Amino acid sequence: MSAKKRTDELFVVLHYLKRMKDLIPEVPGVPQGEFMMLHKIHCCLQECGCQKSVPGVKVSKLSTNMGMSMPAVSQMLKSLQKKGLVTRTAATDDRRVVYVALTPEGETIFNNAIDRFLDRVDAVASLFGEEKIHQITVLLEDLGQAVERVRADQPEKF
């Protein structure tokens, strides 16, 4: 395949991928980036099975998992806290460590939106097929990792 043909095909696919963001439901007053943060908080809390002794997920873990700088994460969390969707709690033994959790309102908004998202994904999967969804997910994860590796190895190109 020629470089031009590969480039043209990749641009078409990237356009479709960009449009997939439309699957993410709009939540009034909550931009998609903030919704993605709510999702990551929810997933991290479920993943760690946080007990009552731990007031949430560490901001540093969110930063790592989201691939965002600590200041960017803190700014987004500040916005979500102002909206009453998350709480931030400093650790009692080390005030530099901050935990984040969804408020009951944040949990309700997230759950309602994720239900709409799952309905949309189910509609796409029924047309496209579960096996193809799985295949494309694996391939896109591999592609994303390759892009991240090139970004790390050749930052001057980005």
Disulfide bonds with the S-S distance in Angstrom:
Cys48-Cys50 2.21
